[in-house]
Each structure stands twice: as structure tokens, then as C-alpha cells.
Amino acid sequence: MEQIIHHKTCSNSICGKEFPITDRDQGFYKKMDVPEPSMCPDCRLQRRLLFRNERNLYHNTCGLCNKSIVTINSSDKPYPVYCTTCWWGDSWDPISYGRDFDFDRPFFEQFKELWDSVPKLQFLVLGDNINSDYSQDSYKMVNCYLVFEAEQSKDCYYGETCYQLIDCCDFLCLKSSELCYECVNCTDCYNVDFSRYCNNCADSQFLLNCKGCRSCFGCVNLQNKSYYIFNKSYSKEEYEKLVAQYKLGNSINLEDFKMKIEEFFRKFPQKNLHGIMNENVTGENISNCKDTFECFSCEGLRDCKYCTNMMGGANDCYDVDIWGNKLDLAYNSAGIGDGCQNIVASYYTCIGVKDVYHSIFCMNNNNDLLGCVGLHQKKFCILNKQYSEDEWHEMFRKIKGHMIGTGEWGEFFPPSLSAFGYNETVAQEYFPLTREEALERGFKWKEEDAREYIPQTYAILEDISDVPDGVCQEVLACTDCSKNFKIIPQELKLYRKKSLPIPRKCPDCRHMDRLALRNPRKLWDRGCSACSCAIKTSYSPGRPEKVLCEKCYLEEVY
């Protein structure tokens, strides 16, 4: 049981919230040799997220080979951008940008000068993607389009945060699944649509919190069932006849049913957190975790706290956003994983790196780096300058002392170093701000490119069985934001295969709708609705759902 040692006040003057420091926290900070954080957990997360542009893509030109590219870096940015081939190639040397450290100036001021000069990467892509030119933050993707933060998937479209998918479309946090549509936080599913928090389900639609279900429709909290509709059992023949009557290939019928099913879902009890195989945890959307607290959308964590989107597993990490996989000892970083150890306040330092501090884009077997950008297979470098091992340790000791004195050691990069406007980043999804609010807080803002959206004149037929191939040649306009979008042929083929109507909203608005289906990244203290024991949950006290502790939930479900 954690014990609160004292409270601190967030150094962000606009926030100013109090937050606790526990004995567990102090033990971790001592292990990592970092001071206690100056900002509250939310402000620390917000700062990390404003470095991540996942979904905004632009046309630009590679600064080395002059090839036209699609990239997360718009052409109005002041820094050079290289295509992935050039950036990973041997035609330039990041060490050539090295410089001496000036002890009369703050670290972040000097790092910004290096950061602004080193070429930026077109996309955060590791390894070769095949026919997946619009997949940012990805690895080994084949025939994928507008899929982000993704790994080892094929023939997928319009999704975010996925691993080993085939033929999936419009998803969020989907793993090891095939032929799924509009699924959120599902794993090991086949031919499942409009479902959330499901595992090992198949041939089903509109499921919530179901496991091992086959041929189920509109069901909640079921385990290992088949041929159920609205949690009621039917014969195979009855099931198929009743489901066909809903005619969800018609867009009007589908939208009407979506509203009704949410009303039905709210009648059923919810567990205090979504996840399985956990021990001594708090958070939401977490599984296979132990001694892990206030973490969201994570899997396989041990002794971690304040982590988000860590789907690959990790040990002894605080304040880390994205990735994992054989990650040990990391603090206040984003986009780190794949065999990393002892990483402090860094961004996209990954793949076999060790003992790296306050660095960005240092990948592939680096170690002993401080304040570096874009290095591969290097060691004993500071501000991209090479040192001998003895020189490095002596300089590291001095610079660390200097940064402790300036209050910079262990802090993530300040907003002024972000390559993006606040509204281009993931921070806007979880901490939405107006332009005025963002600028007031010292964040950048990307003014929208001047363009006129074309009003939609094409009438989409309501039923998918009536939609012709020609729809892929038409320019559509989102019913929410008016942005133009198109239906690609592979997408139309999937809709026909699954008898689902053409979407009326653009991919970005569909993504925001999926985000809204998940609970916020915030925990409240409540009492279990059955036994009144104390629980922490992402269901706020004012919500209508009946929320149960795990013991009471399992008793009710089983």
C-alpha cells in the first residue's frame, strides 16, 4: 500500500493543482536519480503529447534528394525534412551537427539549436512498409492507408494503435484480429463489428465486454456464448432470421440502431476498469499488469505508474507514453521501446538503446547519450559531439549538475521545442484547447491551410447493395466538419463484404467518435454499487452506470 509522503503544487501556473508524492514514487525517483517532478501528472502527459503529430499529413519535399513526399511536417516549418530513405541512409552524418556545451546557458536553449538544425524524419517508420505510404508511426505494414501507431498489419484502413491485423477498418486499439470494423479495445477477434472491450469473439456485432462469444448480437458482459441477441439465447435459425431483420446495410437503420444499443448497454453493470489478468492496479483499458497505477491503454506492465498506450509491456517505468516491449527503467519519455533500458526524458529513442538522456530520434543500439538528435549506433555523445568514454562521464557529471541547478534535469522538452502546433498533436485530443487558450499557455498553433471544401453533390445511396463502383470517383463532404474525403476501392469492397453502408463522416471525425466511446483518462474514488467497497474508476460519480468492483462484477457475470 502506497503511503503519501507529501503534496506538491503543479508548477504550471495555469493549472496549479496539488498532486501527491508517495513512498513508491520517491523510491522510483531515487532509482532513476531524478528529482521529484515539478508538474502534476496531467501537465506532464500534456507536454509529452504535444510532441506527437500522428494524423496530420502534408505534401513536402525531401531536403536531400528533392523528392516529393507526404510527411507529418508541413512545408511552412523552418527545419529541413528528409524522406525515410535519405534519413536512414548514409548520405548525411548526424555527428556533423555536434557542438560544445556552454555552461553559461540553459541546456534546453542549446538543445533547441541542435534540434532545429538536424533534419526531421518524414514519418516515424521503422523498417520497410509495403504500399502503405500514408501510415505514420508504423512498422512492417502492407497495403494500409491512414493507419497510425501501427505494427505488422495488412490490408487495413483508417485506424490507430494496432498490432497484427488483417482486413480491418475504422478501429482504435485493436490487436491480433481480422475482418473487424468499428472496434475499440478488442483482441483476438474475427469478423466483429461495432464492438468494445471484447476478447476472442467472432461473427458478431454490437458487443460490449464480451469474451469467447460466437454469433452474438447486441450483447453485454457475456462469456463463451453463441446465438444470443440482447443477452437472450436463440437457436441458430432464429438468430439468423432476427438479425437479418435489422437491415444494417442501410445507413438510416444503422444510425438509429447505434443510438438504441447505447441505451441498452447502460442498463448493465460495468467493472470499475476494463481489463483482464491484473493484480494490484488502477487505471483503465489495462490488462496483464501488476503493481501498476494510474495507467491507461497499457498491457504487460510491472511496477509502473502514469503510463499511456504502452501496449508492448514494460518494467519500472513512470510517465511513459507509447510502446514498450522489453523496456526497463524509463521516465518521462514518449515513443520508447524494443529493448531499451534506463531512458530519461527522451522522445523516440528506441531499439536496443541504453542510458540515454534528454534525446530525440536516437535509434538502433545507442548508449550513453545526452542531448542528442538522430544518432544511430553511437555512444558517448553529448549534443551530437563524440567524446571518449572517460571524457563523456566527466562531462555528463558536470552537465547533469548544471541541469539540476537550472531545474531542467528529468523534465521533458519544453513546448517551444515541439515541431508542431498544439492543434496538430495528440495533446489536442486529450486536452482540447482553443487557439487563444493554446497561445496563452505558450503552445504553438498551426493555422489551417487556405482551402475551400467542395460541397458534396453526389447522393450516396442509403443501402450498400445499391452503391455502384463509381462512388470511389466522387468527392464526399463530411456531415460533421465539411472536410472532403473519398472512398477507396478496397474500402468499398470491405463494406460490401460485411454488408455495411458507406460512412458519411470523414476519417478524422470517425476517429473522434471512437475516442468518445472510451472513458476519460481520469480516475475517481467511488464505492462499488453492490458491496460499497472503495474503488477507483474512470466512471465519474455522476454517470448512470452501475459500477462494480472486480469481485462483484465476476459474481454477476459468471
JODA-V726803 format. One record per residue. N is the residue number from 1. RES is the residue in one small letter. SS is DSSP state (@ for helix, = for strand, . for the rest). PSI is psi in degrees with one decimal (999 if undefined). Layout:
BEGIN
N/RES/SS/PSI + N/RES/SS/PSI
END
This chain:
BEGIN
1/m/./124.5 + 2/e/./143.9 + 3/q/./129.4 + 4/i/=/124.6 + 5/i/=/-46.3 + 6/h/=/173.0 + 7/h/=/149.5 + 8/k/=/160.1 + 9/t/=/129.7 + 10/c/./131.7 + 11/s/./-12.2 + 12/n/./109.7 + 13/s/./-27.8 + 14/i/./-28.0 + 15/c/./-72.0 + 16/g/./16.3 + 17/k/./151.5 + 18/e/=/144.5 + 19/f/=/149.2 + 20/p/=/152.1 + 21/i/=/122.0 + 22/t/=/172.4 + 23/d/@/-35.6 + 24/r/@/-42.8 + 25/d/@/-48.6 + 26/q/@/-36.8 + 27/g/@/-40.2 + 28/f/@/-46.3 + 29/y/@/-36.0 + 30/k/@/-41.5 + 31/k/@/-40.2 + 32/m/@/-7.3 + 33/d/./49.1 + 34/v/./152.7 + 35/p/./165.3 + 36/e/./143.3 + 37/p/./150.3 + 38/s/./-22.3 + 39/m/./158.4 + 40/c/./164.0 + 41/p/@/-40.1 + 42/d/@/-44.1 + 43/c/@/-33.1 + 44/r/@/-43.3 + 45/l/@/-44.6 + 46/q/@/-42.3 + 47/r/@/-40.7 + 48/r/@/-41.3 + 49/l/@/-27.2 + 50/l/./3.0 + 51/f/./-4.8 + 52/r/./108.0 + 53/n/./107.5 + 54/e/./-31.1 + 55/r/./-12.2 + 56/n/./114.7 + 57/l/./147.4 + 58/y/=/157.0 + 59/h/=/138.1 + 60/n/=/-175.4 + 61/t/=/133.7 + 62/c/./130.0 + 63/g/./-5.2 + 64/l/./-51.6 + 65/c/./-5.2 + 66/n/./16.3 + 67/k/./143.7 + 68/s/=/131.4 + 69/i/=/159.6 + 70/v/=/132.8 + 71/t/=/165.1 + 72/i/./-4.3 + 73/n/./112.0 + 74/s/./156.4 + 75/s/./-14.4 + 76/d/./-1.5 + 77/k/./149.2 + 78/p/./-1.2 + 79/y/./158.4 + 80/p/./149.1 + 81/v/=/130.7 + 82/y/=/145.3 + 83/c/./163.3 + 84/t/@/-36.4 + 85/t/@/-46.2 + 86/c/@/-42.5 + 87/w/@/-40.5 + 88/w/@/-7.8 + 89/g/./-172.7 + 90/d/./11.3 + 91/s/./-2.3 + 92/w/./160.5 + 93/d/./110.5 + 94/p/@/-26.9 + 95/i/@/-24.8 + 96/s/@/-15.1 + 97/y/@/4.0 + 98/g/./153.0 + 99/r/./162.2 + 100/d/./155.3 + 101/f/./135.6 + 102/d/./112.7 + 103/f/./-3.4 + 104/d/./1.7 + 105/r/./154.9 + 106/p/./152.0 + 107/f/@/-50.1 + 108/f/@/-29.9 + 109/e/@/-42.4 + 110/q/@/-38.5 + 111/f/@/-37.0 + 112/k/@/-39.4 + 113/e/@/-40.4 + 114/l/@/-47.5 + 115/w/@/-39.2 + 116/d/@/-19.8 + 117/s/@/-31.9 + 118/v/./133.2 + 119/p/./141.1 + 120/k/=/154.7 + 121/l/=/134.7 + 122/q/./-55.3 + 123/f/./155.7 + 124/l/./84.7 + 125/v/=/126.1 + 126/l/=/121.4 + 127/g/./-177.7 + 128/d/./125.8 + 129/n/./150.5 + 130/i/=/119.8 + 131/n/./46.3 + 132/s/./53.7 + 133/d/./-12.7 + 134/y/./31.3 + 135/s/./101.9 + 136/q/./147.5 + 137/d/./64.2 + 138/s/=/167.1 + 139/y/=/123.5 + 140/k/./60.3 + 141/m/./144.1 + 142/v/=/124.0 + 143/n/./48.8 + 144/c/./149.9 + 145/y/=/125.4 + 146/l/=/51.9 + 147/v/=/130.5 + 148/f/=/149.5 + 149/e/=/64.7 + 150/a/=/156.7 + 151/e/=/133.1 + 152/q/./56.9 + 153/s/./159.0 + 154/k/=/138.0 + 155/d/./53.1 + 156/c/./153.5 + 157/y/=/141.1 + 158/y/=/61.1 + 159/g/=/170.7 + 160/e/=/138.2 + 161/t/=/88.1 + 162/c/=/163.7 + 163/y/=/123.3 + 164/q/=/67.6 + 165/l/=/155.0 + 166/i/=/129.7 + 167/d/./51.0 + 168/c/./152.5 + 169/c/=/142.6 + 170/d/=/75.9 + 171/f/=/165.8 + 172/l/=/120.5 + 173/c/=/72.4 + 174/l/=/132.8 + 175/k/=/141.4 + 176/s/=/53.2 + 177/s/=/162.3 + 178/e/=/141.0 + 179/l/./45.1 + 180/c/./147.4 + 181/y/=/133.2 + 182/e/=/55.9 + 183/c/=/143.8 + 184/v/=/124.6 + 185/n/=/57.0 + 186/c/=/153.2 + 187/t/=/140.9 + 188/d/./49.9 + 189/c/./151.8 + 190/y/=/126.5 + 191/n/=/54.0 + 192/v/=/136.2 + 193/d/=/149.6 + 194/f/=/49.8 + 195/s/=/156.7 + 196/r/=/141.5 + 197/y/./51.0 + 198/c/./148.2 + 199/n/=/135.8 + 200/n/./47.2 + 201/c/./158.4 + 202/a/=/151.5 + 203/d/=/47.7 + 204/s/=/162.5 + 205/q/=/146.9 + 206/f/=/62.0 + 207/l/=/150.2 + 208/l/=/124.1 + 209/n/./44.5 + 210/c/./149.9 + 211/k/=/132.6 + 212/g/./29.8 + 213/c/./144.9 + 214/r/=/134.3 + 215/s/=/60.3 + 216/c/=/150.7 + 217/f/=/122.4 + 218/g/=/47.4 + 219/c/=/155.2 + 220/v/=/135.3 + 221/n/./27.6 + 222/l/./149.7 + 223/q/=/120.8 + 224/n/./50.5 + 225/k/./159.1 + 226/s/=/144.8 + 227/y/=/53.6 + 228/y/=/139.8 + 229/i/=/123.7 + 230/f/./43.9 + 231/n/./20.5 + 232/k/=/136.7 + 233/s/=/142.0 + 234/y/./164.4 + 235/s/./164.4 + 236/k/@/-43.7 + 237/e/@/-42.8 + 238/e/@/-42.0 + 239/y/@/-51.8 + 240/e/@/-37.6 + 241/k/@/-43.0 + 242/l/@/-41.6 + 243/v/@/-39.6 + 244/a/@/-27.8 + 245/q/./-19.7 + 246/y/./-22.1 + 247/k/./57.6 + 248/l/./1.1 + 249/g/./-8.5 + 250/n/=/126.9 + 251/s/@/-35.6 + 252/i/@/-45.0 + 253/n/@/-40.5 + 254/l/@/-47.6 + 255/e/@/-38.4 + 256/d/@/-40.4 + 257/f/@/-35.8 + 258/k/@/-42.7 + 259/m/@/-40.7 + 260/k/@/-37.6 + 261/i/@/-31.7 + 262/e/@/-36.9 + 263/e/@/-39.4 + 264/f/@/-43.4 + 265/f/@/-39.6 + 266/r/./-12.6 + 267/k/./-11.5 + 268/f/./149.2 + 269/p/./151.1 + 270/q/=/144.6 + 271/k/=/151.9 + 272/n/./-24.8 + 273/l/./149.6 + 274/h/./124.1 + 275/g/./165.0 + 276/i/./160.6 + 277/m/./48.5 + 278/n/./152.2 + 279/e/=/118.3 + 280/n/=/65.0 + 281/v/=/158.8 + 282/t/=/148.7 + 283/g/=/-150.1 + 284/e/=/142.5 + 285/n/=/49.9 + 286/i/=/143.9 + 287/s/=/153.6 + 288/n/./41.0 + 289/c/./154.4 + 290/k/=/137.5 + 291/d/=/51.6 + 292/t/=/135.2 + 293/f/=/140.6 + 294/e/=/48.0 + 295/c/=/150.6 + 296/f/=/133.5 + 297/s/=/58.7 + 298/c/=/158.6 + 299/e/=/138.2 + 300/g/./35.6 + 301/l/=/148.3 + 302/r/=/128.6 + 303/d/=/51.7 + 304/c/=/161.2 + 305/k/=/144.5 + 306/y/./38.7 + 307/c/./151.3 + 308/t/=/144.1 + 309/n/./36.5 + 310/m/./81.9 + 311/m/./-7.3 + 312/g/./0.5 + 313/g/./147.8 + 314/a/=/162.3 + 315/n/=/140.6 + 316/d/=/61.3 + 317/c/=/140.1 + 318/y/=/137.5 + 319/d/=/54.2 + 320/v/=/132.6 + 321/d/=/122.3 + 322/i/=/131.8 + 323/w/=/-122.1 + 324/g/=/-143.8 + 325/n/./95.9 + 326/k/./45.1 + 327/l/=/127.0 + 328/d/=/136.8 + 329/l/=/84.4 + 330/a/=/147.6 + 331/y/=/133.1 + 332/n/=/53.4 + 333/s/=/169.8 + 334/a/=/142.0 + 335/g/=/46.4 + 336/i/=/146.9 + 337/g/=/-169.6 + 338/d/./66.7 + 339/g/./33.8 + 340/c/./153.9 + 341/q/=/134.4 + 342/n/=/70.5 + 343/i/=/130.5 + 344/v/=/125.0 + 345/a/./53.6 + 346/s/./163.0 + 347/y/=/126.0 + 348/y/./58.8 + 349/t/./113.2 + 350/c/=/169.4 + 351/i/./81.4 + 352/g/./30.3 + 353/v/./152.9 + 354/k/=/140.2 + 355/d/=/60.5 + 356/v/=/134.7 + 357/y/=/131.8 + 358/h/./51.0 + 359/s/./161.0 + 360/i/=/139.0 + 361/f/./34.6 + 362/c/./102.9 + 363/m/=/155.6 + 364/n/./83.3 + 365/n/./50.0 + 366/n/./155.0 + 367/n/=/154.0 + 368/d/=/65.5 + 369/l/=/145.2 + 370/l/=/121.6 + 371/g/./42.0 + 372/c/./158.8 + 373/v/=/126.0 + 374/g/./21.1 + 375/l/./147.0 + 376/h/=/133.8 + 377/q/./46.2 + 378/k/./161.4 + 379/k/=/156.1 + 380/f/=/55.1 + 381/c/=/145.4 + 382/i/=/125.9 + 383/l/./42.1 + 384/n/./10.9 + 385/k/=/134.1 + 386/q/=/136.1 + 387/y/./161.2 + 388/s/./166.8 + 389/e/@/-46.1 + 390/d/@/-43.7 + 391/e/@/-41.7 + 392/w/@/-48.1 + 393/h/@/-37.3 + 394/e/@/-45.1 + 395/m/@/-40.7 + 396/f/@/-45.3 + 397/r/@/-43.2 + 398/k/@/-44.1 + 399/i/@/-40.0 + 400/k/@/-44.4 + 401/g/@/-40.1 + 402/h/@/-44.1 + 403/m/@/-33.8 + 404/i/@/-39.2 + 405/g/@/-33.9 + 406/t/@/-3.8 + 407/g/./20.5 + 408/e/./-25.4 + 409/w/./126.8 + 410/g/./-11.9 + 411/e/./142.9 + 412/f/./163.4 + 413/f/./138.4 + 414/p/./158.5 + 415/p/@/-30.2 + 416/s/@/-18.8 + 417/l/@/-10.5 + 418/s/./137.3 + 419/a/./-1.4 + 420/f/./158.4 + 421/g/./150.1 + 422/y/@/-41.2 + 423/n/@/-4.2 + 424/e/@/-9.4 + 425/t/./169.5 + 426/v/./-23.9 + 427/a/@/-35.3 + 428/q/@/-25.6 + 429/e/@/-37.2 + 430/y/@/-22.1 + 431/f/./67.1 + 432/p/./136.2 + 433/l/./152.7 + 434/t/./168.9 + 435/r/@/-45.2 + 436/e/@/-42.3 + 437/e/@/-41.5 + 438/a/@/-46.4 + 439/l/@/-36.8 + 440/e/@/-32.9 + 441/r/./3.9 + 442/g/./14.4 + 443/f/./156.7 + 444/k/./164.8 + 445/w/./131.1 + 446/k/./112.4 + 447/e/./139.5 + 448/e/./136.5 + 449/d/./140.5 + 450/a/./118.8 + 451/r/./156.8 + 452/e/./127.3 + 453/y/./137.2 + 454/i/./123.9 + 455/p/./141.4 + 456/q/./123.4 + 457/t/./-17.5 + 458/y/./131.1 + 459/a/./111.6 + 460/i/./127.7 + 461/l/./141.6 + 462/e/./-36.8 + 463/d/=/132.3 + 464/i/@/-28.8 + 465/s/@/-17.0 + 466/d/@/-7.6 + 467/v/./125.0 + 468/p/./167.0 + 469/d/@/-28.1 + 470/g/@/-13.9 + 471/v/@/-26.2 + 472/c/@/-13.1 + 473/q/@/-5.3 + 474/e/./151.6 + 475/v/./118.8 + 476/l/=/159.8 + 477/a/=/130.6 + 478/c/./134.3 + 479/t/./-15.2 + 480/d/./-51.9 + 481/c/./-5.2 + 482/s/./-0.5 + 483/k/./146.7 + 484/n/=/147.2 + 485/f/=/167.7 + 486/k/./160.1 + 487/i/./123.5 + 488/i/./154.0 + 489/p/@/-39.5 + 490/q/@/-37.0 + 491/e/@/-46.5 + 492/l/@/-39.7 + 493/k/@/-40.2 + 494/l/@/-42.2 + 495/y/@/-41.5 + 496/r/@/-41.1 + 497/k/@/-36.3 + 498/k/@/2.5 + 499/s/./54.5 + 500/l/./145.3 + 501/p/./163.0 + 502/i/./134.2 + 503/p/./148.0 + 504/r/./-8.4 + 505/k/./155.4 + 506/c/./163.8 + 507/p/@/-37.0 + 508/d/@/-41.9 + 509/c/@/-34.3 + 510/r/@/-38.2 + 511/h/@/-44.2 + 512/m/@/-34.6 + 513/d/@/-39.2 + 514/r/@/-41.4 + 515/l/@/-37.6 + 516/a/@/-18.1 + 517/l/./-15.6 + 518/r/./154.3 + 519/n/./156.9 + 520/p/./160.4 + 521/r/./67.7 + 522/k/./144.2 + 523/l/./143.2 + 524/w/=/151.1 + 525/d/=/125.8 + 526/r/=/173.8 + 527/g/=/142.6 + 528/c/./133.9 + 529/s/./-13.8 + 530/a/./-52.8 + 531/c/./-5.3 + 532/s/./9.0 + 533/c/./156.2 + 534/a/=/132.9 + 535/i/=/155.8 + 536/k/=/133.6 + 537/t/=/156.0 + 538/s/./2.4 + 539/y/./112.7 + 540/s/./154.0 + 541/p/./-25.9 + 542/g/./-3.3 + 543/r/./154.6 + 544/p/./-15.1 + 545/e/./146.9 + 546/k/./117.7 + 547/v/=/127.7 + 548/l/=/151.4 + 549/c/./167.2 + 550/e/@/-40.5 + 551/k/@/-48.9 + 552/c/@/-35.5 + 553/y/@/-45.4 + 554/l/@/-36.7 + 555/e/@/-37.3 + 556/e/@/-40.6 + 557/v/@/-41.1 + 558/y/./999
END
